[in-house]
């Protein structure tokens, strides 16, 4: 069924293309020549087409990114400002812990344990060093 439809359509198209009047053939030829001239004009200017610059700029951007990643490495030691900020946060957390009512109850109940833990913690670095 499709073969029959295809053959009939092809025959009609070829028949209509063979029997065009001169005016339509002339307009088609002019349009074809105009399109070919525009194509040749664009082909002679490769720098104005985005297809020329796009791959090159992608490669250049990837190269800059790779150089930045591999050449700019952070130091192993953190800056002093970052260390001070962490210490400030730790001291604020200590103050909040002392200000909490639950923390004082635990300290009162297990005072001997906290004294022993403080003494052994203070002695541990001196004994190992």
LONU-77305 format. One record per residue: residue number from 1; x, z, y of N, C-alpha, C in turn; residue in three letters. Coordinates in Angstrom, 3 decimals, always signed. Atoms other than C-alpha are relative to their C-alpha. Layout:
% residues N
ATOM  num       n.X       n.Z       n.Y      ca.X      ca.Z      ca.Y       c.X       c.Z       c.Y  residu
ATOM  NUM         X         Z         Y         X         Z         Y         X         Z         Y     ala
...
This chain:
% residues 129
ATOM  num       n.X       n.Z       n.Y      ca.X      ca.Z      ca.Y       c.X       c.Z       c.Y  residu
ATOM    1    +0.820    +0.000    -1.184    +0.000    +0.000    +0.000    +0.873    +0.000    +1.259     unk
ATOM    2    -0.896    -0.021    -1.152    +2.814    +0.860    +2.433    +0.775    -1.300    +0.128     unk
ATOM    3    -0.735    +1.262    -0.051    +4.687    -2.302    +1.484    -0.853    -1.100    +0.623     unk
ATOM    4    +0.911    +0.998    -0.560    +1.649    -4.424    +2.319    -0.162    +0.196    +1.504     unk
ATOM    5    +0.128    -0.319    -1.428    +1.170    -2.667    +5.665    +1.283    -0.368    +0.746     unk
ATOM    6    -1.287    +0.289    -0.650    +4.875    -2.994    +6.471    +0.216    -1.504    +0.135     unk
ATOM    7    -0.218    +1.454    -0.060    +5.003    -6.697    +5.645    -0.945    -0.650    +1.012     unk
ATOM    8    +0.933    +0.567    -0.984    +1.886    -7.462    +7.702    +0.442    +0.340    +1.425     unk
ATOM    9    -0.451    -0.410    -1.333    +3.231    -5.474   +10.667    +1.237    -0.780    +0.418     unk
ATOM   10    -1.211    +0.751    -0.303    +6.611    -7.185   +10.476    -0.332    -1.455    +0.336     unk
ATOM   11    +0.382    +1.394    -0.248    +4.997   -10.627   +10.326    -0.660    -0.135    +1.368     unk
ATOM   12    +0.655    +0.054    -1.318    +2.814    -9.877   +13.366    +0.991    +0.188    +1.136     unk
ATOM   13    -0.993    -0.246    -1.046    +5.745    -8.534   +15.363    +0.894    -1.220    +0.205     unk
ATOM   14    -0.833    +1.197    -0.138    +7.917   -11.563   +14.620    -0.791    -1.149    +0.619     unk
ATOM   15    +0.837    +1.065    -0.560    +5.045   -13.898   +15.422    -0.202    +0.186    +1.497     unk
ATOM   16    +0.206    -0.235    -1.433    +4.388   -12.212   +18.774    +1.298    -0.158    +0.785     unk
ATOM   17    -1.278    +0.159    -0.687    +8.100   -12.237   +19.636    +0.375    -1.472    +0.141     unk
ATOM   18    -0.326    +1.423    -0.057    +8.409   -15.970   +18.882    -0.876    -0.745    +0.998     unk
ATOM   19    +0.942    +0.727    -0.857    +5.421   -16.939   +20.992    -0.174    +0.666    +1.363     unk
ATOM   20    +0.067    -0.570    -1.351    +6.267   -15.222   +24.312    +0.066    -1.127    +1.017     unk
ATOM   21    -0.088    +1.018    -1.043    +5.760   -17.179   +27.500    +1.311    +0.153    +0.772     unk
ATOM   22    -1.296    +0.062    -0.682    +8.705   -18.043   +29.748    +0.171    +1.129    +1.011     unk
ATOM   23    -0.092    -1.054    -1.017    +7.876   -15.507   +32.427    +0.395    +1.339    -0.638     unk
ATOM   24    -0.311    -1.254    +0.680    +8.011   -12.542   +29.970    +1.420    -0.040    -0.553     unk
ATOM   25    -1.381    +0.135    +0.507   +11.223   -13.857   +28.350    +1.011    +0.159    +1.124     unk
ATOM   26    -0.910    -0.116    -1.147   +12.826   -14.135   +31.788    +0.120    +1.453    +0.451     unk
ATOM   27    -0.033    -1.408    -0.425   +11.867   -10.567   +32.723    +0.752    +0.851    -1.011     unk
ATOM   28    -0.733    -0.734    +1.033   +13.179    -9.242   +29.390    +1.502    -0.260    +0.096     unk
ATOM   29    -1.427    +0.339    -0.122   +16.484   -11.079   +29.850    +0.602    +0.676    +1.225     unk
ATOM   30    -0.495    -0.663    -1.211   +16.871    -9.732   +33.402    +0.162    +1.505    -0.237     unk
ATOM   31    -0.089    -1.439    +0.278   +16.179    -6.177   +32.227    +1.180    +0.307    -0.914     unk
ATOM   32    -1.127    -0.217    +0.911   +18.706    -6.533   +29.407    +1.323    -0.108    +0.748     unk
ATOM   33    -1.241    +0.171    -0.770   +21.418    -7.809   +31.784    +0.226    +1.160    +0.967     unk
ATOM   34    -0.112    -1.135    -0.911   +20.686    -5.048   +34.264    +0.438    +1.264    -0.745     unk
ATOM   35    -0.371    -1.175    +0.797   +20.958    -2.383   +31.545    +1.458    -0.092    -0.457     unk
ATOM   36    -1.399    +0.163    +0.429   +24.257    -3.832   +30.255    +0.967    +0.190    +1.163     unk
ATOM   37    -0.866    -0.179    -1.169   +25.714    -3.930   +33.759    +0.114    +1.474    +0.365     unk
ATOM   38    -0.040    -1.443    -0.296   +24.768    -0.293   +34.361    +0.831    +0.746    -1.037     unk
ATOM   39    -0.796    -0.635    +1.062   +26.280    +0.697   +31.014    +1.496    -0.234    +0.225     unk
ATOM   40    -1.416    +0.303    -0.247   +29.559    -1.065   +31.819    +0.523    +0.758    +1.216     unk
ATOM   41    -0.413    -0.733    -1.191   +29.655    +0.573   +35.250    +0.236    +1.473    -0.322     unk
ATOM   42    -0.180    -1.404    +0.386   +29.215    +4.045   +33.744    +1.181    +0.166    -0.938     unk
ATOM   43    -1.120    -0.085    +0.941   +31.748    +3.335   +31.012    +1.331    -0.097    +0.725     unk
ATOM   44    -1.253    +0.117    -0.739   +34.370    +2.484   +33.643    +0.320    +1.277    +0.787     unk
ATOM   45    -0.223    -1.276    -0.689   +33.982    +5.986   +35.206    -0.099    +1.154    -0.989     unk
ATOM   46    +0.134    -1.053    +1.017   +34.756    +8.420   +32.371    +0.071    +1.408    +0.571     unk
ATOM   47    -0.149    -1.344    -0.546   +35.542   +11.338   +34.676    -1.297    +0.546    +0.587     unk
ATOM   48    +1.260    -0.461    -0.582   +32.009   +11.519   +36.030    -1.039    +0.351    -1.053     unk
ATOM   49    +0.964    -0.334    +1.044   +30.290   +11.938   +32.709    +0.289    +1.404    -0.510     unk
ATOM   50    -0.241    -1.364    +0.463   +29.790   +15.523   +31.498    +0.587    +0.053    -1.401     unk
ATOM   51    -0.552    +0.015    +1.346   +30.751   +14.524   +27.961    +1.519    -0.005    -0.011     unk
ATOM   52    -1.454    +0.028    -0.076   +34.337   +14.038   +29.111    +0.568    +1.370    +0.345     unk
ATOM   53    -0.543    -1.271    -0.478   +34.827   +17.384   +30.869    -0.417    +1.193    -0.850     unk
ATOM   54    +0.525    -1.143    +0.734   +32.766   +19.655   +28.644    +0.931    +0.474    -1.123     unk
ATOM   55    -0.900    -0.499    +1.054   +35.060   +19.777   +25.568    +1.316    +0.538    +0.555     unk
ATOM   56    -1.253    -0.469    -0.588   +38.155   +20.136   +27.722    -0.137    +1.359    +0.651     unk
ATOM   57    +0.180    -1.302    -0.642   +36.727   +23.026   +29.699    -0.278    +1.090    -1.020     unk
ATOM   58    +0.217    -0.996    +1.051   +35.592   +24.781   +26.526    +1.332    +0.405    -0.625     unk
ATOM   59    -1.320    -0.301    +0.574   +39.106   +24.516   +25.066    +0.832    +0.819    +0.986     unk
ATOM   60    -0.763    -0.757    -0.998   +40.661   +25.743   +28.324    -0.523    +1.429    +0.120     unk
ATOM   61    +0.569    -1.349    -0.062   +38.275   +28.700   +28.477    +0.378    +0.836    -1.209     unk
ATOM   62    -0.396    -0.723    +1.211   +39.042   +29.653   +24.881    +1.478    +0.382    +0.056     unk
ATOM   63    -1.429    -0.311    -0.114   +42.782   +29.466   +25.600    +0.233    +1.157    +0.965     unk
ATOM   64    -0.142    -1.102    -0.964   +42.452   +31.736   +28.646    -0.472    +1.308    -0.624     unk
ATOM   65    +0.498    -1.201    +0.661   +40.387   +34.216   +26.635    +0.988    +0.505    -1.038     unk
ATOM   66    -0.965    -0.403    +1.024   +42.922   +34.225   +23.787    +1.249    +0.604    +0.639     unk
ATOM   67    -1.179    -0.553    -0.685   +45.831   +34.774   +26.176    -0.300    +1.367    +0.589     unk
ATOM   68    +0.370    -1.287    -0.569   +43.984   +37.593   +27.881    -0.061    +1.074    -1.076     unk
ATOM   69    +0.123    -0.985    +1.075   +43.238   +39.330   +24.595    +1.362    +0.367    -0.562     unk
ATOM   70    -1.272    -0.271    +0.646   +46.744   +38.997   +23.193    +1.082    +0.505    +0.950     unk
ATOM   71    -1.060    -0.412    -0.919   +48.821   +39.565   +26.323    -0.312    +1.288    +0.750     unk
ATOM   72    +0.373    -1.203    -0.732   +46.878   +42.341   +28.066    -0.438    +1.042    -1.018     unk
ATOM   73    +0.308    -1.056    +0.969   +47.029   +45.327   +25.752    +0.024    +1.348    +0.714     unk
ATOM   74    +0.004    -1.317    -0.641   +46.127   +48.874   +26.778    +1.144    +0.859    -0.530     unk
ATOM   75    -1.056    -0.923    +0.419   +48.777   +51.591   +26.654    -0.519    +0.922    -1.089     unk
ATOM   76    +0.389    -0.904    +1.073   +48.813   +53.976   +23.719    -0.445    +1.358    +0.555     unk
ATOM   77    +0.366    -1.290    -0.587   +48.559   +57.027   +26.001    -1.135    -0.204    +1.005     unk
ATOM   78    +1.097    +0.140    -0.960   +45.325   +57.535   +27.922    +0.450    +0.430    +1.395     unk
ATOM   79    -0.353    -0.402    -1.358   +45.522   +57.850   +31.703    -0.353    +1.470    +0.250     unk
ATOM   80    +0.182    -1.421    -0.302   +45.690   +61.337   +33.197    -1.420    +0.298    +0.484     unk
ATOM   81    +1.359    -0.221    -0.511   +42.308   +60.923   +34.897    -0.997    +0.122    -1.156     unk
ATOM   82    +0.908    -0.065    +1.139   +40.596   +60.324   +31.557    +0.169    +1.323    -0.743     unk
ATOM   83    -0.244    -1.276    +0.673   +42.254   +63.382   +29.997    -0.617    +1.140    +0.797     unk
ATOM   84    +0.577    -1.045    -0.846   +41.207   +65.529   +32.966    -1.526    -0.005    -0.096     unk
ATOM   85    +1.455    +0.080    +0.105   +37.624   +64.264   +32.689    -0.481    +0.606    -1.313     unk
ATOM   86    +0.378    -0.571    +1.297   +37.490   +65.198   +28.993    +0.146    +1.513    +0.040     unk
ATOM   87    -0.188    -1.451    -0.101   +38.876   +68.666   +29.758    -1.095    +0.631    +0.842     unk
ATOM   88    +1.087    -0.522    -0.833   +36.270   +69.134   +32.501    -1.291    +0.091    -0.797     unk
ATOM   89    +1.211    -0.008    +0.815   +33.484   +68.244   +30.080    +0.067    +1.143    -1.006     unk
ATOM   90    -0.150    -1.077    +0.971   +34.888   +70.682   +27.516    -0.209    +1.360    +0.663     unk
ATOM   91    +0.183    -1.285    -0.672   +35.013   +73.499   +30.058    -1.467    +0.219    +0.376     unk
ATOM   92    +1.424    -0.129    -0.306   +31.413   +72.798   +31.099    -0.758    +0.400    -1.259     unk
ATOM   93    +0.663    -0.366    +1.248   +30.365   +72.974   +27.449    +0.287    +1.457    -0.361     unk
ATOM   94    -0.328    -1.398    +0.267   +32.199   +76.311   +27.084    -0.838    +0.933    +0.874     unk
ATOM   95    +0.784    -0.832    -0.910   +30.417   +77.714   +30.144    -1.456    +0.027    -0.441     unk
ATOM   96    +1.386    +0.040    +0.478   +27.050   +76.567   +28.798    -0.173    +0.844    -1.256     unk
ATOM   97    +0.067    -0.809    +1.214   +27.821   +78.214   +25.458    +0.006    +1.486    +0.334     unk
ATOM   98    -0.051    -1.400    -0.402   +28.695   +81.494   +27.149    -1.271    +0.428    +0.722     unk
ATOM   99    +1.204    -0.329    -0.748   +25.603   +81.325   +29.326    -1.221    +0.121    -0.900     unk
ATOM  100    +1.153    -0.062    +0.905   +23.291   +80.940   +26.339    -0.153    +1.423    -0.536     unk
ATOM  101    +0.262    -1.364    +0.471   +21.674   +84.187   +25.222    +0.310    +0.146    -1.484     unk
ATOM  102    -0.259    -0.075    +1.430   +22.065   +83.384   +21.507    +1.479    +0.239    -0.291     unk
ATOM  103    -1.441    -0.143    +0.226   +25.846   +83.171   +21.794    +0.465    +1.439    +0.147     unk
ATOM  104    -0.402    -1.388    -0.206   +26.134   +86.757   +23.074    -0.475    +0.883    -1.149     unk
ATOM  105    +0.495    -0.766    +1.142   +24.008   +88.101   +20.227    +0.927    -0.168    -1.196     unk
ATOM  106    -0.911    +0.240    +1.117   +26.314   +86.451   +17.673    +1.322    +0.739    +0.217     unk
ATOM  107    -1.263    -0.666    -0.302   +29.370   +87.876   +19.414    -0.118    +1.507    -0.220     unk
ATOM  108    +0.191    -1.438    +0.178   +27.941   +91.401   +19.374    -0.099    +0.367    -1.473     unk
ATOM  109    +0.174    -0.308    +1.411   +27.038   +91.217   +15.676    +1.310    -0.110    -0.787     unk
ATOM  110    -1.214    +0.267    +0.769   +30.366   +89.848   +14.433    +1.244    +0.130    +0.876     unk
ATOM  111    -1.114    -0.159    -0.926   +32.830   +91.186   +17.010    +1.334    +0.079    -0.728     unk
ATOM  112    -1.257    -0.140    +0.737   +35.480   +92.101   +14.437    +0.470    -1.355    -0.535     unk
ATOM  113    -0.368    +1.325    +0.519   +35.381   +88.619   +12.916    +0.584    -0.869    +1.110     unk
ATOM  114    -0.487    +0.827    -1.102   +35.828   +86.939   +16.304    +1.370    +0.474    +0.483     unk
ATOM  115    -1.329    -0.500    -0.369   +38.781   +89.209   +17.139    +1.039    -0.483    -0.997     unk
ATOM  116    -0.935    +0.439    +1.034   +40.425   +88.369   +13.807    +0.253    -1.508    +0.105     unk
ATOM  117    -0.149    +1.454    -0.113   +39.775   +84.599   +14.263    +0.837    -0.354    +1.219     unk
ATOM  118    -0.803    +0.255    -1.188   +41.254   +84.705   +17.768    +1.463    +0.318    -0.216     unk
ATOM  119    -1.399    -0.379    +0.265   +44.399   +86.497   +16.567    +0.669    -0.987    -0.951     unk
ATOM  120    -0.618    +0.915    +0.941   +45.015   +84.189   +13.616    +0.147    -1.388    +0.602     unk
ATOM  121    -0.106    +1.287    -0.654   +44.358   +81.114   +15.735    +1.184    -0.011    +0.963     unk
ATOM  122    -1.125    -0.101    -0.931   +46.884   +82.320   +18.318    +1.324    +0.062    -0.740     unk
ATOM  123    -1.239    -0.144    +0.765   +49.473   +83.113   +15.618    +0.350    -1.255    -0.791     unk
ATOM  124    -0.226    +1.147    +0.877   +49.073   +79.899   +13.595    +0.997    -1.004    +0.579     unk
ATOM  125    -0.978    +0.970    -0.512   +50.981   +77.504   +15.935    +1.406    +0.626    +0.073     unk
ATOM  126    -1.320    -0.624    -0.109   +53.812   +80.024   +16.441    +0.652    +0.096    -1.372     unk
ATOM  127    -0.569    -0.130    +1.335   +54.252   +80.538   +12.682    +0.422    -1.355    -0.553     unk
ATOM  128    -0.347    +1.301    +0.546   +54.274   +76.809   +11.862    +1.089    -0.671    +0.817     unk
ATOM  129    -0.951    +0.666    -0.874   +56.513   +75.862   +14.827    +1.275    +0.687    +0.015     unk
